[in-house]
């Protein structure tokens, strides 16, 4: 029996080669710019000197009668009292003279014993250790405070992002092939 000729088929598969490198990111963000302005705090202190008042009018009134108006007022009111006392004494003397028949009410005894002179009214004030009044008036200081102010201005910068693409190479490392090997026909004939 004769052998049948055999057709040989050889197939070579295709190979694709991929060479890939990943892409890279570069991110950079510049620092923010800060400007600062400060206004310092301020104190304002205003103080007042104490005020001292010395009132010596009562002491002067005790020394020499004080001012003219007060001294004249005391003399006028004193003369009025002396005048009323003199009238009362004259009335009493008149009443005694009306009873001249009683012993001791003679003209010599009634008017002769009246040798006391009428005194001038006291025009000076009373002497006292409290005649000088001292008052001291103080005022608290006026304090105003203005706090410090800080002004900040911040300028931010956006991040700078750069992307570098990676490498992607695709190529055929081996092409597919089909190889047919026919049988030797000469040997069979």
Legacy VTK file of the C-alpha trace (Angstrom):
# vtk DataFile Version 3.0
C-alpha trace
ASCII
DATASET POLYDATA
POINTS 189 float
0.000 0.000 0.000
1.196 3.244 -0.807
1.748 5.886 1.782
-0.170 8.957 1.365
1.813 12.115 1.008
1.535 14.360 4.119
1.381 18.109 3.939
3.221 19.655 6.825
1.932 22.887 8.211
4.025 24.756 10.711
2.610 27.742 12.432
4.711 30.287 14.299
2.651 32.442 16.647
3.025 36.208 16.608
4.573 37.903 19.581
3.850 41.457 20.511
6.293 43.190 22.803
5.089 46.009 25.052
7.629 48.172 26.816
5.876 50.577 29.185
7.266 52.928 31.764
4.708 54.693 34.001
4.288 58.474 33.833
5.598 60.675 36.644
4.011 63.520 38.535
5.992 66.450 39.868
4.114 68.550 42.400
5.642 71.723 43.837
3.861 74.304 45.900
5.654 77.568 46.696
5.361 78.876 50.237
2.684 81.416 50.953
3.729 85.068 51.110
2.865 86.624 54.457
3.001 90.322 55.167
2.423 91.443 58.711
1.835 94.975 59.953
1.520 95.653 63.645
0.259 98.829 65.239
1.491 98.915 68.824
-0.825 99.345 71.773
-1.173 102.843 73.125
-1.690 104.010 76.668
-2.962 107.461 77.407
-2.819 108.441 81.062
-3.911 111.876 82.172
-3.541 112.666 85.815
-4.691 115.662 87.777
-2.986 117.399 90.632
-4.875 117.340 93.898
-6.628 120.565 94.780
-6.244 121.823 98.327
-8.473 124.557 99.694
-7.821 126.274 102.995
-10.668 128.326 104.464
-9.326 130.623 107.203
-12.312 132.924 107.361
-13.346 131.672 110.834
-9.783 132.161 112.117
-9.643 135.687 110.698
-13.054 136.370 112.262
-11.651 135.238 115.629
-8.469 137.371 115.192
-9.817 140.690 113.983
-13.468 140.246 113.066
-13.033 138.932 109.542
-14.222 140.862 106.532
-16.116 144.117 106.876
-19.544 142.747 106.065
-19.380 139.995 108.726
-17.858 142.341 111.289
-20.548 145.021 110.722
-23.240 142.362 110.953
-21.934 141.169 114.340
-21.634 144.751 115.633
-25.166 145.561 114.475
-26.668 142.463 116.084
-24.575 143.082 119.265
-25.705 146.713 119.537
-29.287 145.588 119.262
-28.779 143.228 122.231
-26.979 145.911 124.246
-29.767 148.377 123.465
-32.444 145.928 124.639
-30.462 145.166 127.814
-30.074 148.927 128.485
-33.814 149.452 128.087
-34.503 146.544 130.450
-32.075 148.027 132.999
-33.700 151.477 132.704
-37.124 149.933 133.201
-35.877 148.144 136.294
-34.348 151.389 137.588
-37.610 153.209 136.901
-39.555 150.572 138.791
-37.213 150.932 141.740
-37.518 154.734 141.628
-41.273 154.360 141.658
-40.878 152.631 144.996
-38.623 155.325 146.427
-40.207 154.896 149.833
-38.588 151.515 150.271
-35.205 151.449 151.851
-32.380 151.163 149.305
-34.323 152.799 146.486
-32.916 156.255 146.777
-31.685 158.129 143.748
-28.116 157.752 144.912
-28.481 154.043 145.372
-30.461 153.372 142.167
-28.395 155.555 139.822
-25.205 155.763 141.861
-24.591 152.036 141.703
-25.007 152.092 137.917
-21.376 152.906 137.194
-20.764 150.028 134.841
-20.112 151.328 131.341
-21.990 149.957 128.412
-19.678 147.588 126.631
-19.055 147.588 122.906
-20.509 144.460 121.285
-18.095 141.611 120.543
-17.336 141.732 116.846
-14.906 138.807 116.759
-15.899 135.199 116.221
-15.315 132.452 118.770
-11.782 131.129 119.103
-11.523 127.431 118.325
-9.021 124.924 117.041
-11.487 124.062 114.254
-11.465 127.564 112.744
-9.335 126.507 109.732
-11.065 124.177 107.265
-8.796 122.211 104.929
-10.331 120.254 102.065
-8.338 118.189 99.612
-10.003 117.150 96.406
-8.430 114.435 94.287
-9.537 113.160 90.912
-8.715 109.696 89.644
-6.518 109.567 86.559
-8.125 109.198 83.155
-6.714 106.085 81.545
-7.469 105.055 77.999
-6.012 102.015 76.304
-6.034 101.182 72.627
-5.066 97.560 72.048
-2.516 96.582 69.445
-3.724 95.629 66.009
-2.061 92.965 63.911
-2.897 92.934 60.207
-1.893 89.761 58.400
-2.123 89.416 54.647
-1.510 85.962 53.284
-1.103 85.306 49.580
-1.223 81.641 48.736
0.157 80.080 45.546
-1.474 77.266 43.674
0.454 74.039 43.481
2.481 73.568 40.310
1.741 70.131 38.935
3.723 68.652 36.044
3.064 65.311 34.464
5.676 63.599 32.378
4.223 60.926 30.198
5.649 57.490 30.452
6.987 55.454 27.576
4.814 52.975 25.747
6.444 51.033 22.967
4.425 48.332 21.283
6.069 46.391 18.516
6.041 42.971 17.010
8.793 40.872 18.420
7.850 37.957 16.233
5.458 38.030 13.354
3.062 35.131 12.975
3.888 32.786 10.212
2.422 29.756 8.598
4.815 27.451 6.786
3.563 24.789 4.451
5.913 21.957 3.584
4.540 19.906 0.740
5.423 16.254 0.550
8.004 15.069 -1.841
5.982 14.117 -4.851
8.800 12.628 -6.779
9.300 9.776 -4.459
5.798 8.572 -4.823
5.504 8.565 -8.464
LINES 1 190
189 0 1 2 3 4 5 6 7 8 9 10 11 12 13 14 15 16 17 18 19 20 21 22 23 24 25 26 27 28 29 30 31 32 33 34 35 36 37 38 39 40 41 42 43 44 45 46 47 48 49 50 51 52 53 54 55 56 57 58 59 60 61 62 63 64 65 66 67 68 69 70 71 72 73 74 75 76 77 78 79 80 81 82 83 84 85 86 87 88 89 90 91 92 93 94 95 96 97 98 99 100 101 102 103 104 105 106 107 108 109 110 111 112 113 114 115 116 117 118 119 120 121 122 123 124 125 126 127 128 129 130 131 132 133 134 135 136 137 138 139 140 141 142 143 144 145 146 147 148 149 150 151 152 153 154 155 156 157 158 159 160 161 162 163 164 165 166 167 168 169 170 171 172 173 174 175 176 177 178 179 180 181 182 183 184 185 186 187 188
